[in-house]
Amino acid sequence: MRTLLRAITIAGTAVSVFSGVGNPAQAAQPNNPACLGHDFSGYAQGGAAFGGFISGLAGGTQGVGNEIQLHLAGSIPDTVIPNTCND
């Protein structure tokens, strides 16, 4: 009886774990594909100051994820930094 209960518990756990695997995440397409790579390439060609800027930003803000998302969304205007994602 104990073995049967254990098998049912394991099977139930497996079903609950794997039931969410088949649902892929949904995300919007970027406004301008490859804009982030294009922009970062241009910034890096401008000199080593860009690397220091990113390093400082990452160290001071727990990472640059939010800033990258704002850039990709086109929320950062060209007056702040050239942004081809907002075209």
C-alpha positions as CSV (number, residue, x, y, z in Angstrom):
1,M,0.0,0.0,0.0
2,R,2.8,2.4,0.9
3,T,4.5,1.7,-2.4
4,L,1.3,2.4,-4.4
5,L,0.8,5.7,-2.5
6,R,4.4,6.6,-3.2
7,A,4.1,5.8,-6.9
8,I,0.9,7.9,-7.2
9,T,2.6,10.8,-5.5
10,I,5.6,10.6,-7.8
11,A,3.3,10.4,-10.9
12,G,1.3,13.4,-9.7
13,T,4.4,15.4,-9.2
14,A,5.8,14.5,-12.6
15,V,2.5,15.5,-14.3
16,S,2.4,18.8,-12.5
17,V,6.0,19.6,-13.3
18,F,5.9,18.7,-17.0
19,S,2.4,20.1,-17.7
20,G,3.8,23.7,-18.1
21,V,6.7,22.7,-20.3
22,G,4.7,22.7,-23.5
23,N,3.7,26.4,-23.2
24,P,6.3,28.6,-24.8
25,A,6.8,32.2,-23.6
26,Q,5.1,34.9,-25.7
27,A,7.0,38.1,-26.5
28,A,6.5,41.0,-28.9
29,Q,8.7,41.4,-31.9
30,P,11.2,44.3,-31.6
31,N,10.4,47.5,-33.5
32,N,13.6,47.3,-35.5
33,P,15.3,43.8,-35.5
34,A,19.0,43.9,-34.7
35,C,18.8,47.5,-33.5
36,L,20.5,46.8,-30.2
37,G,23.5,45.1,-31.8
38,H,23.8,47.9,-34.4
39,D,23.7,50.5,-31.7
40,F,26.1,48.8,-29.4
41,S,28.6,48.3,-32.2
42,G,28.5,52.0,-33.0
43,Y,28.9,52.9,-29.3
44,A,31.9,50.5,-29.0
45,Q,33.6,51.9,-32.1
46,G,33.4,55.3,-30.4
47,G,36.1,54.2,-27.9
48,A,36.7,52.4,-24.6
49,A,34.5,54.8,-22.7
50,F,31.4,52.7,-23.6
51,G,32.8,49.7,-21.8
52,G,33.5,51.8,-18.7
53,F,29.9,53.2,-18.9
54,I,28.4,49.7,-19.1
55,S,30.6,48.4,-16.3
56,G,29.7,51.3,-14.1
57,L,26.0,51.1,-14.9
58,A,26.0,47.3,-14.2
59,G,27.8,47.7,-10.9
60,G,25.6,50.6,-9.7
61,T,22.2,49.3,-10.7
62,Q,22.2,45.5,-10.2
63,G,22.7,44.9,-13.9
64,V,21.7,46.6,-17.2
65,G,18.5,44.5,-18.0
66,N,16.1,47.4,-17.4
67,E,18.1,49.8,-19.4
68,I,18.4,47.3,-22.3
69,Q,14.6,46.7,-22.3
70,L,14.0,50.5,-22.4
71,H,16.5,50.8,-25.3
72,L,14.8,48.0,-27.2
73,A,11.4,49.5,-26.6
74,G,12.6,52.8,-28.1
75,S,11.9,54.6,-24.9
76,I,15.4,56.2,-24.8
77,P,15.3,59.3,-27.1
78,D,18.1,60.0,-29.6
79,T,18.8,63.2,-27.6
80,V,20.1,61.0,-24.7
81,I,22.0,58.5,-26.9
82,P,21.6,57.5,-30.5
83,N,18.9,54.8,-30.6
84,T,17.9,53.1,-33.8
85,C,15.3,51.0,-31.9
86,N,13.0,54.0,-31.7
87,D,12.7,54.5,-35.5
